[in-house]
Amino acid sequence: MSKNGSGKKVIGKTKRSSSGARTFKPAIFLLGFLMIVVGVFGVLYNPSNSTYGNLPWELSEAGILSFSERGEPVFTLQEIKDFYSPESPDILKLVSFESGGDKVEALLRIPADTSSPSPGIILLPGAGVSKEGEQGLASELSRMGYASLTFDQRNQGAINIERDLELFKVGLDPVEYLMIYDVLKAADVLSAQPEIDPERLAVLGESNGGRFAIIACALEPSLKGAIGISTSGDGTEELDPSQIADSEAYRLYCSIDPETYLSALPPSKLVMIHSFNDTVISHEQALRTFALAEEPKAMYNTTDETHGYTASMQPYLEKELSLLFK
């Protein structure tokens, strides 16, 4: 991997809205979205939580990430009491699986009233949300007839782009690469469960989790689709490479932008569900990402003044899941 280029990156100008908050021109979606995630949750990278240099990744000159053979999944299972939805008859298991030299903890929720293997969904929470905190949506998926595997994302789903760039430049694993790889390993673990139909798997992510869902789905052809709730790409395509003095920084930005992978997503389907009044990621950003995607794709909009999954999104989610798994 070449290490040419140095100096400061020049991204573009910002301006302040009347409310005092920074608003970004279309060419600046990258830093706007990434910094929102980091700023809202204030979660910084902790080097004691991860290992580096273990992933079999390669990066093209265009900034497209790829991984070599992942090997058989290694995991343990323990059935536990469902404290998160005590009225539910679901089967809940605590899962620990190996990924990138680390142990990743997850919750596997299986509908109790199914007589045949269930379709499975890798469920990725937004930044700052734990696997336990995502069990409300997991329970709703179960009521629809779908099993889910929800895991604790590294850094609780938040990112530190500056630290990742430091690691990238010395040939070590950026944490975002580890997070993407975790999704792929989670798909391997889910497909290995006897209660799950390995031919009917998809990935669903909220907010920052939606970004990783899109990338992972593009890298794993067995996944039927990626559903992104309250998410968007980063707009790297809008940046002018000649204005970024650090070429390695630009390659990293491309490699972690879901929009880089949209052309590789078909025949898997992209589904986006977003509020016109999203309080974190603007509808304009989501609409731009959707416009760049190729068919098959679908987008649904609500009017909730919040960020993330809401009850008004349920009919759209149920419809699209039934289409993905028909």
Wavefront OBJ file of the C-alpha trace (Angstrom):
o trace
v 0.000 0.000 0.000
v 1.592 3.254 -1.098
v 2.259 6.020 1.397
v 2.746 8.948 -0.963
v 1.504 12.449 -0.076
v 1.674 14.506 3.090
v 0.494 17.791 4.560
v -2.795 19.148 5.741
v -6.070 18.220 4.124
v -8.119 21.083 2.710
v -11.771 20.099 2.842
v -13.741 23.273 2.231
v -15.490 26.154 3.905
v -18.246 26.095 6.484
v -20.756 28.683 7.522
v -22.997 29.157 10.523
v -26.746 29.076 10.398
v -28.928 31.561 12.216
v -29.142 29.147 15.132
v -25.356 29.161 15.518
v -24.904 25.548 14.403
v -22.472 24.803 11.608
v -24.001 23.891 8.274
v -21.930 22.188 5.586
v -21.958 22.655 1.855
v -22.744 19.454 -0.107
v -19.031 18.862 -0.653
v -18.486 18.708 3.092
v -20.902 15.920 4.049
v -17.950 13.727 4.961
v -16.670 15.690 7.920
v -20.122 16.972 8.785
v -21.541 13.521 9.371
v -18.450 12.018 10.948
v -17.974 14.871 13.378
v -21.664 14.868 14.302
v -21.358 11.243 15.368
v -18.228 11.880 17.399
v -19.469 15.159 18.818
v -22.901 13.961 19.865
v -21.686 10.979 21.767
v -18.200 12.108 22.772
v -16.836 8.594 22.572
v -13.122 8.536 21.873
v -10.960 5.651 20.797
v -9.447 3.562 23.579
v -6.419 1.531 22.426
v -6.982 -1.086 25.123
v -10.199 -2.184 23.396
v -8.760 -3.395 20.078
v -5.849 -5.056 18.416
v -4.166 -3.923 15.186
v -2.562 -5.446 12.161
v -4.604 -8.678 12.242
v -7.101 -8.064 9.461
v -6.566 -9.477 5.946
v -7.605 -6.250 4.203
v -6.565 -4.696 0.941
v -7.405 -1.301 -0.490
v -7.588 -0.396 -4.148
v -6.252 2.885 -5.483
v -9.868 4.021 -5.732
v -10.272 3.414 -2.020
v -12.403 0.260 -2.193
v -11.862 -2.056 0.749
v -11.753 -5.847 0.480
v -11.029 -8.751 2.815
v -9.631 -12.168 1.997
v -11.092 -15.459 3.247
v -12.509 -15.045 6.766
v -12.312 -18.669 7.856
v -14.878 -20.585 9.892
v -16.663 -18.583 12.598
v -15.546 -19.217 16.177
v -18.180 -18.482 18.808
v -19.849 -19.561 22.054
v -23.547 -19.496 22.950
v -25.376 -19.269 26.261
v -29.162 -19.091 26.561
v -30.193 -16.334 28.962
v -33.332 -14.856 30.463
v -34.907 -12.079 28.442
v -34.770 -9.057 30.739
v -35.262 -6.653 27.850
v -38.667 -7.885 26.652
v -39.873 -10.065 29.561
v -43.346 -10.522 28.049
v -41.848 -12.037 24.906
v -41.552 -15.811 24.404
v -38.459 -15.324 22.242
v -35.332 -17.380 22.741
v -32.452 -15.095 23.729
v -28.815 -16.165 23.660
v -25.623 -14.402 24.637
v -23.059 -14.873 21.875
v -19.332 -14.275 21.975
v -17.522 -14.480 18.653
v -13.985 -13.878 17.446
v -13.274 -11.048 15.041
v -10.014 -9.360 14.197
v -8.236 -10.855 17.197
v -10.917 -9.684 19.652
v -14.018 -11.086 21.319
v -17.271 -9.430 20.281
v -20.348 -9.772 22.489
v -23.781 -10.102 20.883
v -27.408 -10.986 21.600
v -29.141 -13.517 19.375
v -32.942 -13.222 19.435
v -34.938 -16.051 17.854
v -38.727 -16.034 17.468
v -40.181 -18.821 19.589
v -43.211 -19.534 17.400
v -41.437 -20.559 14.210
v -41.427 -24.185 13.068
v -38.837 -23.672 10.323
v -35.546 -21.790 10.126
v -36.083 -18.028 10.366
v -34.629 -15.327 8.158
v -31.832 -13.572 10.028
v -30.924 -9.906 10.403
v -27.633 -8.450 11.613
v -28.815 -5.460 13.650
v -26.399 -2.541 14.082
v -27.277 0.137 16.654
v -26.441 3.781 16.222
v -23.437 5.342 17.952
v -23.699 5.260 21.713
v -26.300 2.463 21.766
v -25.495 -0.978 23.205
v -26.791 -4.360 22.098
v -29.152 -4.256 25.093
v -30.409 -0.816 24.112
v -31.340 -2.101 20.647
v -33.564 -4.919 21.902
v -36.744 -2.909 21.413
v -36.236 -3.021 17.659
v -34.959 -6.610 17.897
v -38.209 -7.598 19.620
v -40.238 -5.881 16.918
v -38.315 -7.792 14.247
v -39.067 -10.995 16.130
v -42.794 -10.219 16.108
v -42.492 -9.955 12.327
v -40.901 -13.423 12.280
v -37.218 -12.508 11.961
v -34.282 -13.537 14.118
v -31.619 -10.938 14.835
v -28.033 -10.786 15.983
v -27.175 -7.483 17.662
v -23.619 -6.878 18.792
v -21.731 -4.246 20.719
v -19.881 -2.229 18.114
v -16.369 -1.093 18.895
v -16.262 2.340 20.449
v -20.039 1.911 20.892
v -20.409 2.681 17.213
v -18.717 6.085 17.310
v -15.609 6.866 15.299
v -12.348 8.762 15.602
v -11.286 9.583 12.062
v -8.006 11.231 13.078
v -6.865 8.168 15.032
v -7.919 5.898 12.169
v -5.830 7.956 9.785
v -2.789 7.559 12.056
v -3.238 3.778 12.055
v -3.885 3.668 8.312
v -0.702 5.525 7.479
v 1.466 2.989 9.291
v -0.312 -0.010 7.769
v -2.344 -0.966 10.846
v -6.074 -1.615 11.087
v -8.263 1.474 11.294
v -10.990 0.854 13.855
v -13.636 1.428 11.193
v -12.156 -1.450 9.189
v -12.458 -3.619 12.278
v -16.079 -2.514 12.676
v -16.870 -3.456 9.081
v -15.135 -6.798 9.513
v -17.189 -7.432 12.678
v -20.365 -7.184 10.597
v -19.050 -9.767 8.145
v -18.084 -12.129 10.961
v -21.504 -11.603 12.538
v -23.060 -12.739 9.250
v -20.932 -15.895 9.403
v -22.023 -16.561 12.987
v -25.696 -15.971 12.204
v -25.654 -18.258 9.166
v -24.131 -21.042 11.282
v -27.125 -21.216 13.661
v -29.500 -24.148 13.028
v -32.528 -21.917 13.728
v -31.517 -19.523 10.928
v -31.955 -19.873 7.176
v -28.473 -19.012 5.815
v -29.974 -18.219 2.409
v -32.098 -15.409 3.863
v -29.882 -12.904 5.660
v -29.856 -9.109 5.632
v -28.254 -6.284 7.597
v -30.071 -3.375 9.217
v -28.395 -0.381 10.796
v -29.498 2.805 12.489
v -27.585 6.050 12.001
v -23.856 5.239 12.027
v -24.784 1.554 12.023
v -26.498 2.114 8.685
v -23.219 3.223 7.140
v -21.523 -0.018 8.164
v -24.575 -1.983 7.013
v -24.269 -0.647 3.465
v -20.531 -1.273 3.223
v -20.739 -4.787 4.672
v -23.610 -5.739 2.385
v -21.612 -4.630 -0.652
v -18.693 -6.780 0.516
v -20.806 -9.878 1.287
v -22.896 -11.021 -1.721
v -24.874 -13.560 0.341
v -26.734 -10.743 2.126
v -30.083 -9.996 0.512
v -30.028 -6.307 1.323
v -29.031 -3.413 3.526
v -31.588 -1.337 5.385
v -30.383 2.044 6.585
v -32.511 3.956 9.082
v -31.646 7.618 9.661
v -28.345 7.295 7.825
v -26.468 8.608 4.807
v -23.151 8.483 3.037
v -20.347 10.959 3.648
v -20.206 12.772 0.318
v -16.596 11.953 -0.505
v -17.475 12.066 -4.189
v -18.173 15.778 -3.781
v -14.652 16.471 -2.572
v -11.980 17.663 -4.960
v -8.922 15.387 -4.537
v -6.674 18.199 -5.710
v -7.752 20.215 -2.669
v -6.701 17.462 -0.258
v -2.965 17.665 0.228
v -2.842 14.276 1.950
v -3.653 11.641 -0.664
v -3.659 8.849 1.932
v -6.304 10.697 3.915
v -8.455 10.872 0.795
v -8.098 7.120 0.176
v -9.135 6.413 3.753
v -12.150 8.717 3.467
v -13.244 6.924 0.301
v -12.836 3.502 1.909
v -15.187 4.313 4.805
v -17.819 6.170 2.809
v -20.860 3.986 1.992
v -21.318 5.889 -1.251
v -18.042 4.396 -2.532
v -19.686 0.965 -2.443
v -23.131 1.706 -3.860
v -22.265 0.432 -7.345
v -21.138 -2.898 -5.820
v -24.345 -3.383 -3.833
v -26.658 -4.880 -6.524
v -28.214 -7.361 -6.796
v -28.615 -6.812 -3.038
v -31.218 -4.133 -2.354
v -30.716 -0.814 -0.600
v -33.601 0.359 1.568
v -33.488 3.741 3.289
v -36.007 5.037 5.833
v -35.553 8.632 6.922
v -37.478 11.469 8.517
v -37.889 14.794 6.768
v -37.250 16.302 10.214
v -34.310 14.154 11.344
v -32.498 16.010 14.104
v -28.994 14.662 13.359
v -28.636 13.685 9.685
v -30.531 15.901 7.277
v -33.001 14.454 4.825
v -30.981 16.164 2.073
v -27.944 14.037 2.931
v -29.977 10.809 2.885
v -31.663 11.767 -0.380
v -28.304 12.431 -2.002
v -27.016 8.978 -1.034
v -30.194 7.332 -2.291
v -29.936 9.157 -5.627
v -26.432 7.766 -6.139
v -27.540 4.173 -5.477
v -28.449 1.798 -8.286
v -31.530 -0.401 -8.522
v -32.881 -2.308 -6.712
v -33.561 0.346 -4.099
v -36.406 1.912 -2.121
v -36.764 4.945 0.125
v -39.465 5.872 2.625
v -39.931 9.105 4.523
v -41.610 10.043 7.791
v -42.175 13.346 9.575
v -40.926 12.490 13.085
v -38.788 15.175 14.703
v -36.198 12.759 16.007
v -33.292 10.580 14.917
v -33.479 6.809 14.578
v -36.225 4.231 14.364
v -39.788 5.249 15.221
v -43.138 3.467 15.221
v -44.177 5.298 12.052
v -41.393 3.461 10.190
v -42.728 0.028 11.120
v -45.028 -0.514 8.088
v -42.218 0.344 5.665
v -39.754 -1.900 7.465
v -42.168 -4.823 7.520
v -43.001 -4.382 3.836
v -39.387 -4.299 2.691
v -38.289 -7.229 4.834
v -41.067 -9.371 3.367
v -39.861 -8.407 -0.118
v -36.223 -9.154 0.698
v -37.015 -12.606 2.065
v -39.819 -13.706 -0.253
l 1 2 3 4 5 6 7 8 9 10 11 12 13 14 15 16 17 18 19 20 21 22 23 24 25 26 27 28 29 30 31 32 33 34 35 36 37 38 39 40 41 42 43 44 45 46 47 48 49 50 51 52 53 54 55 56 57 58 59 60 61 62 63 64 65 66 67 68 69 70 71 72 73 74 75 76 77 78 79 80 81 82 83 84 85 86 87 88 89 90 91 92 93 94 95 96 97 98 99 100 101 102 103 104 105 106 107 108 109 110 111 112 113 114 115 116 117 118 119 120 121 122 123 124 125 126 127 128 129 130 131 132 133 134 135 136 137 138 139 140 141 142 143 144 145 146 147 148 149 150 151 152 153 154 155 156 157 158 159 160 161 162 163 164 165 166 167 168 169 170 171 172 173 174 175 176 177 178 179 180 181 182 183 184 185 186 187 188 189 190 191 192 193 194 195 196 197 198 199 200 201 202 203 204 205 206 207 208 209 210 211 212 213 214 215 216 217 218 219 220 221 222 223 224 225 226 227 228 229 230 231 232 233 234 235 236 237 238 239 240 241 242 243 244 245 246 247 248 249 250 251 252 253 254 255 256 257 258 259 260 261 262 263 264 265 266 267 268 269 270 271 272 273 274 275 276 277 278 279 280 281 282 283 284 285 286 287 288 289 290 291 292 293 294 295 296 297 298 299 300 301 302 303 304 305 306 307 308 309 310 311 312 313 314 315 316 317 318 319 320 321 322 323 324 325 326
